[in-house]
Amino acid sequence: MANQAVLQITGHNIANANTPGYSRQIVNLESVAGGLTASGYMGQGVNVASVQRAHSSVLAVQTAAAKAEHAADATRADKLSQMEGVFPTGNASIGLAINSMLSAFAEVAATPTDMTARYVSLARASEMANRLRGTSSQLSDLASNVRSELAEKVNVSNELIERIAKLNEQITRTQSDGQVPNDLLDQRDQFISELNQYMQTSQLAADDGAITLFAGNQILVMGSQAATLSLVTDPLDPSLNLLQLRRGADVIPFNDAPMLGGEIKGLLTFQKDDLSLGFNLLGRLTMATGLAVNQQHERGLTLDNAQGTALFSIPSEVSGLSDNANISGRVTFDNPSDFKVANYEVRMDATGAGAVYSSAGGSPTIFSSATDLASRTIDGLKFSVAGTGPGVVLFKPFADAAANISTVFSSPREMAAASQVQLALGSTNTGTLSMVSLRVTGASNNFPDVRLEFNGAGQYVFRVGGNLLPVSDPMSGLQTYVTGAAISYGGWELKLNGTPRNGDTATVSAADPAFVSRNAGNALALENLRDALLIDGGRLTDGYASLLSQVGISVQSAKFTVAASEVIADNLATQNSNVSAVNLDEEAVRLMQFQQAYQASAKILQVAQRVFDTILLDLGR
């Protein structure tokens, strides 16, 4: 009977060699204590002591944890690769569209009266807006897919949690008779392994065979009681999802921070960190480009001698999201060259004091009141809050900036290609002065005549309306001339090349309306934005390359992490398999071994039967 039991278990092992999660079972035999006879103790045979599974709890836990971490890394890397594909390169890239628009401004500057050049310039601006808008739409589609995947994986996780709880109950009931239900334990371990694909868990075993299952510091299963996960929207940031845990009548916020692995963790991390970065990178490029072009275009004159208006429709302000209904806030855009790829939190107390924290890091900006906050410019932005605290206001200035960008007008006559100021070099100049550029830098539209008078020592003075500047003016007195360097005064900026001689002059004055159609100073200033240091201290035309670089670095880093976690997970899975998996060669040897033992036992019974038959026959005589 003992040999038959071994044969039965061996057959069970062979049958389940390819069953996921099955652990090889081993029959433990023990000899029956001998009986005392006149000749000494005589053996009484063999018993089946127990049937146990080849299983290492430590390896199983380590394997499940490594599997969860690899699942999180692989999921995040896959989504990052998808996000990288949203930002095209080559002829379809946003960077090419920006360069094409700026080059079209150069064509207008070269032929300001050519209406075709103006049409082309507006078409290039519209194409750039379309590409920005299209990329934003693709990012939104990716965000929607992530939410759908999260909901699907949460549902699968709930099914597995319920199955684990039911197996806990069966195991407790079965183990109460003193025997270990190996196959039920394998099933529970397999469900736990499958659950770790979605969320990393840990467990605590009880004496009755049941386990308490945790995710992070939250209980998923206790005995036969299963909790239920649900996916909800972050009340402060609707673009993010949070997990909730329902246990009976209690609904508990699920803190995923201690949970290090699983596909759900990977999706939540991608949604919170990487996808937010993608939207902010695109939005910062949109606002820096759009605001810089708008500001310069508004400083020019149209063909009808009207002051220019905004070329692009972009947000002028963005409302904040508050956790306190009594507090509201908004952020406006000031200096595009200072924009950072970041979200901001304004945290204020009941007195109205507080601090502004940037997701890009760095020291917070402390403020004493709402008035104090409104007077500050932080990363090129101005924040204002109203209401009574305490509370937190979340600002996402760039997240949706590219979603609705478009050109405001389509008439070429409305393009403000002309500058509001013009330059006249002295007719009697004997030096080699020439103009590099002249552009309006301020919001003023009142430009008096300003003459620069040069001496022979590389110096000049300002005369406004024929008079030298008063001593109180910081630009009074002799100024040093440097070829190619900017000369700024009264809301304009002039750059000159060449060497002036004594008595040479250069006069900046309001543009002559009679020559506005031939004036292309502002178109030239718009073209020169290509070299403006607007994106992290780099040129505007390099802004898209910088965006691609940041996304690419994230993708490569994620792929490296996946490769490392995959090696660890595979090694642990191999070690666990070496302990628990069925080796068919070993089982075949064992099958032959105990088949022979079974046959030998049968032979003993056959001999004993013959002996008894002979004795009974002799007694019958």
Order of alpha helices (4+ residues) and beta strands (2+ residues): alpha-beta-beta-beta-beta-alpha-alpha-alpha-alpha-beta-beta-beta-beta-beta-beta-beta-alpha-alpha-beta-beta-beta-beta-beta-beta-beta-beta-alpha-beta-beta-beta-beta-beta-beta-beta-beta-beta-beta-beta-beta-beta-alpha-beta-beta-alpha-alpha
